[in-house]
Amino acid sequence: MRTILIIGAGKSTASLVKYLLDKSNTEKLQIRLADKNKSAALKLIDGHPNGDALEFDVFDANQRANEIQRADIVVSMLPARFHVEVAKDCLRFEKNMVTASYVSDEMQALHEAVEAKGLLFLNEMGVDPGIDHMSAMQVIDRIKSKGGKMILFESFTGGLVAPESDDNLWQYKFTWNPRNVVTAGQGGAAKFIQERKFKYIPYNRLFRRTEFLEVDGYGRFEAYANRNSLKYQNIYGLQNIQTLYRGTIRRVGFSKAWQIFVALGMTDDSYVIEDSEAMSYRDFINSFLPYSPSDSVELKLRHQLKIDQDDILWDKLMELNLFNAQKKVGLKNATPAQILQKILMDSWSLNQADKDMIVMYHKFGYELSGKKHQIDATMVCIGENQTYTAMAKTVGLPVAIATLMVLNNEIKLKGVKIPIQKSIYKPILKELDNFGITFYEKDVNYLGYNSLNT
């Protein structure tokens, strides 16, 4: 039996574990699922004879070294900041490694040493990053192979609630890390290229500069810009691209409403609110508004942000129970972002019967034989339940498929890599198709690109 060590039994791990356990007899695999919460690991192993669950402390150097030493390959599903400690042990004991996270500077610094030992540390194997890379490169490479010249590339991804579970005015629920949603877009201006011009959107305007998308069968969406689209010029070989833009998908109207929180300062994560533990939700909202001896909190907020009482924006705020004077924040020394997250989780947490949805949308504009063309490629994945969510499927399955390929020596690359080579993306996308993770392409007339604000 060959041992696969998976570190981390979080929400994205379920489909990863199931895929490998389902193949464990034919592929002779023993799956060791390690997590600080052993019960979470036991639940995913579900009594399978080729699976073991163990309580694991990633900060215990001896335990970490012992487990990595006995494995044939290591999969880290930990939060991204913890990967490098696992990676250093994998390098030390000469084990290949797979993660779903972005390549950090610390991980990239290991490249030469990993390559010198003939190892592969394959990163960015989830959905975004991961499936976005593979599905984009498949079309880009095909266009280039026909002699086409890429002139536009846009890519959008969103973790959303499935239509059958869409039951609030925001048309949104948390399907992934709520903190990442609350703090999205912070830390610098969004950067992209439009018609050969560098464009920048500062955080305070990010949610008011959106693009609209139409997905057949699922209706209309909007997207706001990701922080840095420019790095994909080199990654995807798009050095001469005229337009390059990546964004996050939401339902139409979400961003305009979210801008209220940004404008008030409620998404700020840089300072602590005094006496936050004893605050009510109403107190929290009031702390961002001017003092008035007579006006209510509701009236002050409407006046400050010029929201009419019959505006749908007001209904969205009321739906969140923001003005509740009895409900306590209950978080000590909390930042505004942490308090806002707590409030939103009351309304936006998935119910047991809810299903999530991943939507991915690529636009490829290119020139061939003197004519301009555009291909739109879309993928929609609906979750099965609260364990095998769309997020778990689209993150976990690519990791699982890649892990087995590396273990079987079907990927020959060495060093710290991401999945942009045909030898990786072609078989993985083909296998994902068997699980309903399928891209549908549509040729459209290319009429130039003017959908973003100039």
C-alpha positions in Angstrom: 0.0 0.0 0.0 1.1 3.6 -0.8 0.5 6.1 1.9 -1.0 9.5 1.2 -0.9 12.0 4.1 -3.6 14.6 3.9 -3.1 17.4 6.5 -6.3 19.3 7.2 -9.9 18.0 7.3 -11.7 21.3 6.7 -14.7 22.1 4.5 -12.8 21.6 1.2 -11.4 18.2 2.0 -14.5 16.0 1.8 -14.4 15.4 -2.0 -10.6 15.0 -2.0 -10.8 12.2 0.6 -13.7 10.4 -1.0 -12.1 10.4 -4.4 -8.9 8.8 -3.1 -10.7 6.3 -0.9 -12.9 5.3 -3.8 -9.7 4.5 -5.7 -7.8 3.1 -2.8 -8.3 -0.6 -3.6 -7.4 -0.4 -7.3 -4.6 2.0 -6.7 -3.4 0.4 -3.4 -3.7 3.5 -1.3 -3.8 4.1 2.4 -5.1 7.5 3.3 -4.0 9.1 6.5 -6.1 12.2 7.3 -4.6 14.4 10.0 -6.3 17.2 11.7 -6.3 19.0 15.1 -9.9 17.9 15.4 -9.8 14.1 15.1 -13.6 13.8 14.9 -13.6 15.9 11.7 -11.2 13.5 10.2 -13.1 10.4 11.4 -16.3 11.8 9.8 -14.6 12.0 6.4 -12.9 8.6 6.6 -16.3 7.1 7.6 -14.9 3.8 8.7 -13.2 3.0 5.3 -10.7 0.2 5.8 -8.1 2.1 3.8 -8.4 5.3 5.8 -6.9 6.4 9.1 -7.9 9.5 11.1 -5.4 11.0 13.5 -5.2 14.0 15.8 -2.4 16.2 14.5 -0.7 19.3 15.6 1.1 21.0 12.7 3.3 22.9 15.2 4.6 19.7 16.7 7.8 19.3 14.8 8.4 15.7 15.8 4.9 14.5 14.9 5.0 16.4 11.7 8.3 14.9 10.7 7.3 11.4 11.7 4.1 11.5 9.6 5.7 13.1 6.5 8.6 10.6 6.7 6.2 7.6 6.5 4.2 9.1 3.6 4.7 8.5 -0.1 3.2 11.9 -0.9 1.8 14.8 1.2 -1.3 16.9 0.6 -1.5 20.1 2.7 -5.1 21.4 3.0 -4.0 23.7 5.9 -4.5 27.5 5.8 -2.0 28.9 3.3 0.3 30.4 5.9 1.1 27.0 7.4 2.1 25.3 4.1 5.8 26.3 4.2 6.5 24.3 7.4 5.1 21.2 5.8 7.0 22.0 2.6 10.4 22.2 4.5 9.8 18.8 6.0 8.8 17.4 2.6 12.0 18.8 1.2 14.0 17.3 4.0 12.5 13.9 3.7 12.3 14.1 -0.1 8.5 13.8 -0.5 6.3 15.3 -3.3 3.7 17.7 -2.1 0.3 19.1 -3.4 -1.6 22.2 -2.2 -4.6 24.2 -3.3 -3.2 27.5 -2.2 -1.4 30.3 -4.0 2.4 30.0 -4.2 3.7 32.3 -1.4 7.1 34.0 -1.6 8.4 31.5 1.0 7.2 28.5 -1.0 8.7 30.0 -4.2 12.0 30.4 -2.5 12.2 26.6 -2.2 12.0 26.1 -5.9 15.7 25.5 -6.7 16.2 23.1 -3.7 13.0 21.2 -4.6 14.1 20.9 -8.3 17.6 19.8 -7.3 16.2 16.9 -5.3 13.9 15.9 -8.2 10.8 16.7 -6.3 7.5 18.4 -7.3 5.6 20.8 -5.0 2.4 21.3 -7.1 0.4 24.3 -5.8 -2.7 26.2 -6.8 -4.6 23.0 -7.5 -8.0 24.1 -6.2 -10.8 26.0 -8.0 -9.4 29.6 -7.9 -6.5 29.2 -8.1 -6.5 25.9 -10.0 -9.4 25.1 -12.3 -9.2 28.8 -13.4 -5.6 28.2 -14.6 -6.2 24.9 -16.3 -9.4 25.9 -18.1 -7.9 29.2 -19.2 -4.7 27.7 -20.5 -6.5 25.0 -22.4 -8.3 27.6 -24.6 -5.3 30.0 -24.7 -3.0 27.3 -25.9 -5.5 26.1 -28.5 -5.9 29.6 -29.9 -2.2 30.1 -30.1 -1.7 26.7 -31.7 -4.0 27.8 -34.6 -1.9 31.0 -35.1 -4.3 33.2 -33.1 -3.1 36.3 -31.3 -4.7 36.9 -27.8 -6.0 40.5 -27.4 -8.4 40.1 -24.5 -8.7 37.8 -21.5 -11.2 38.2 -18.6 -11.8 35.6 -15.9 -14.4 35.6 -13.1 -15.1 33.2 -10.3 -17.7 33.3 -7.5 -18.7 31.1 -4.6 -22.5 31.7 -4.3 -25.7 30.1 -3.0 -27.5 27.8 -5.4 -30.7 29.1 -7.0 -32.9 26.7 -5.0 -31.4 28.0 -1.7 -31.4 31.7 -2.8 -33.8 33.1 -0.2 -32.6 36.5 0.9 -32.5 40.0 -0.7 -28.7 39.9 -1.0 -28.9 36.6 -2.9 -25.8 35.6 -1.0 -24.7 33.3 1.8 -21.2 32.4 3.1 -20.0 29.3 1.2 -16.4 29.7 2.2 -14.3 31.7 4.6 -16.5 34.6 5.8 -13.5 36.6 6.8 -12.2 36.6 3.2 -15.5 38.0 2.0 -15.6 40.8 4.6 -12.0 41.9 3.9 -12.1 41.3 0.1 -10.4 44.0 -2.0 -8.3 45.6 0.8 -4.6 46.1 0.8 -4.2 48.2 -2.3 -5.9 49.2 -5.5 -7.2 46.6 -8.0 -4.9 46.6 -11.1 -5.8 45.6 -14.6 -5.2 46.5 -18.3 -7.9 47.9 -20.5 -7.2 48.6 -24.2 -3.4 48.7 -23.5 -4.0 51.2 -20.6 -3.2 50.4 -17.0 -6.2 50.9 -14.8 -6.5 51.1 -11.0 -9.6 51.0 -8.8 -9.0 52.1 -5.1 -10.8 50.1 -2.4 -13.3 52.9 -1.7 -14.6 52.6 -5.3 -14.1 48.9 -5.9 -17.7 47.9 -5.4 -19.1 50.6 -7.6 -17.1 49.6 -10.7 -18.7 46.3 -11.7 -19.1 44.4 -15.0 -22.3 42.4 -15.9 -22.2 38.7 -17.0 -24.9 36.5 -18.4 -24.7 32.7 -17.8 -27.1 30.6 -19.8 -29.7 29.0 -17.5 -28.6 30.9 -14.4 -29.3 34.5 -15.3 -27.4 37.7 -14.7 -24.4 38.3 -12.4 -22.0 41.1 -11.7 -18.3 41.1 -11.0 -15.9 43.4 -9.2 -12.2 43.5 -9.9 -9.7 41.3 -8.1 -6.7 43.0 -6.5 -4.0 42.3 -9.1 -4.7 40.9 -12.6 -1.3 42.0 -13.9 0.6 39.0 -12.6 -1.3 36.8 -15.0 0.4 38.4 -18.0 3.5 36.3 -17.5 1.8 33.3 -16.0 -0.4 32.8 -19.0 2.0 34.1 -21.6 -0.1 37.1 -22.4 2.7 39.7 -22.5 1.1 41.6 -25.4 -2.5 41.4 -24.3 -4.6 44.6 -24.7 -7.1 43.8 -22.0 -6.6 41.7 -18.9 -9.0 41.6 -16.1 -10.0 39.2 -13.3 -12.9 39.5 -11.0 -15.2 38.0 -8.3 -18.8 37.1 -9.2 -21.8 38.1 -7.2 -25.5 38.5 -8.0 -26.5 41.8 -9.4 -27.1 44.4 -6.7 -24.8 42.9 -4.1 -21.9 45.2 -4.7 -23.9 48.4 -4.5 -25.3 47.3 -1.1 -21.9 46.1 0.1 -20.5 49.6 -0.6 -22.6 50.9 2.4 -20.4 48.9 4.7 -17.2 50.1 3.0 -18.4 53.7 3.1 -19.1 53.5 6.8 -15.8 51.9 7.6 -17.3 48.7 8.9 -15.0 46.4 6.9 -11.8 47.9 8.4 -9.6 45.3 10.1 -6.8 47.6 11.2 -8.0 48.7 14.7 -9.9 47.5 17.7 -13.3 48.7 18.8 -13.3 49.6 22.5 -15.7 47.6 24.7 -16.8 45.6 21.7 -17.9 42.6 23.8 -20.7 44.6 25.5 -21.9 46.3 22.4 -25.2 45.6 20.8 -25.5 45.4 17.0 -27.3 48.7 17.1 -24.4 50.3 19.2 -21.9 49.0 16.6 -23.8 50.7 13.7 -24.3 53.9 15.8 -20.5 54.1 16.5 -19.9 55.0 12.9 -22.6 57.7 12.7 -22.7 61.4 13.9 -24.1 62.2 17.3 -27.7 63.4 17.4 -29.8 64.1 20.6 -33.0 63.4 18.6 -32.5 61.4 15.4 -32.7 57.6 15.5 -29.8 55.4 14.3 -31.9 54.4 11.3 -32.5 58.0 10.4 -28.9 59.0 10.8 -27.7 56.2 8.6 -30.3 57.0 5.8 -29.4 60.7 5.9 -25.6 60.1 5.9 -25.7 57.7 2.9 -28.7 59.2 1.2 -30.8 56.1 1.2 -34.6 56.5 0.7 -36.8 54.5 3.0 -38.4 52.7 0.0 -35.0 51.9 -1.5 -34.2 48.1 -1.8 -30.9 49.0 -0.2 -32.7 49.8 3.0 -34.6 46.6 2.9 -31.3 44.7 2.6 -29.9 46.4 5.7 -33.1 45.8 7.7 -33.0 42.1 6.7 -29.6 41.7 8.4 -31.0 42.7 11.9 -28.3 45.4 12.1 -30.4 47.7 14.4 -31.1 45.1 17.1 -30.5 46.7 20.5 -30.7 43.4 22.4 -28.3 41.2 20.4 -24.7 41.5 21.7 -21.6 41.4 19.7 -19.9 39.2 22.3 -16.4 39.6 20.8 -13.6 41.1 23.0 -11.2 43.6 21.4 -12.8 43.0 18.0 -12.1 45.0 14.8 -15.0 46.4 12.8 -14.5 43.7 10.2 -14.7 41.0 12.8 -17.9 42.4 14.2 -19.5 42.8 10.8 -18.6 39.2 10.1 -20.3 38.1 13.3 -23.4 40.0 12.4 -23.5 38.7 8.8 -23.0 35.1 9.9 -26.4 35.2 11.7 -28.1 35.8 8.3 -25.8 34.4 5.7 -24.7 31.0 7.2 -25.9 28.1 5.1 -28.8 26.1 6.5 -28.6 22.3 6.6 -30.7 21.9 3.5 -28.9 24.7 1.5 -26.7 24.1 -1.5 -23.9 26.2 -2.7 -22.8 27.0 -6.3 -19.5 27.8 -8.0 -19.7 29.9 -11.2 -16.6 30.5 -13.4 -16.7 32.6 -16.6 -13.8 33.2 -19.0 -13.8 35.6 -22.0 -11.1 35.1 -24.7 -10.7 37.7 -27.4 -8.3 36.9 -30.2 -7.3 37.8 -33.7 -7.0 35.2 -36.4 -6.4 35.7 -40.2 -7.2 39.4 -39.8 -10.5 38.8 -38.0 -11.5 39.3 -34.4 -13.2 36.5 -32.5 -14.4 35.9 -28.9 -15.0 32.7 -27.0 -16.9 32.7 -23.7 -16.5 29.7 -21.5 -18.7 29.0 -18.5 -18.8 26.4 -15.7 -21.4 26.1 -13.0 -21.2 23.5 -10.2 -24.0 22.9 -7.7 -23.2 21.3 -4.4 -24.9 18.1 -3.3 -25.2 18.8 0.5 -23.3 20.4 3.4 -20.5 17.9 3.2 -20.0 17.5 -0.6 -20.4 21.2 -1.4 -19.6 22.7 -4.8 -16.7 24.4 -3.1 -15.4 21.0 -1.7 -15.8 19.4 -5.1 -14.1 22.1 -7.1 -11.3 22.5 -4.6 -10.8 18.9 -3.5 -11.2 17.0 -6.7 -8.4 18.7 -8.7 -6.1 18.2 -5.7 -7.0 14.5 -5.5 -6.6 13.9 -9.2 -3.2 15.7 -9.3 -2.0 13.8 -6.2 -2.7 10.5 -7.8 -1.0 11.6 -11.0 2.1 12.7 -9.1 2.1 9.5 -7.1 1.9 7.5 -10.4 4.7 9.5 -11.9 2.4 10.8 -14.7 3.5 14.4 -14.1 7.2 14.8 -14.9 7.7 18.4 -13.8 10.1 19.2 -10.9 10.3 22.2 -8.6 7.6 24.5 -7.3 4.9 24.6 -10.0 1.3 25.5 -10.8 -1.0 23.7 -13.3 -0.5 25.7 -16.5 1.1 22.9 -18.6 -0.9 20.8 -21.0 0.5 17.6 -19.4 -1.3 18.6 -16.2 -4.5 20.4 -17.3 -5.6 18.1 -20.1 -6.0 14.9 -18.1 -7.3 16.7 -15.0 -10.0 18.6 -16.9 -11.0 15.4 -18.6 -11.4 13.6 -15.3 -13.3 16.6 -13.7 -15.8 16.3 -16.6 -16.8 13.0 -15.2 -17.9 14.7 -12.0 -20.0 17.4 -13.7 -17.3 20.1 -13.6 -17.6 21.0 -17.2 -16.9 24.1 -19.3 -19.3 25.1 -22.0 -17.8 27.3 -24.8 -19.7 29.7 -27.0 -18.3 31.6 -30.0 -19.5 35.2 -30.0 -18.9 38.2 -32.3 -16.0 40.2 -31.0 -17.0 43.9 -31.1 -14.2 45.3 -29.0 -14.1 45.8 -25.2 -15.8 48.7 -23.6 -17.9 47.1 -20.8 -15.7 48.4 -18.0 -15.7 52.0 -16.9 -13.0 54.0 -18.6 
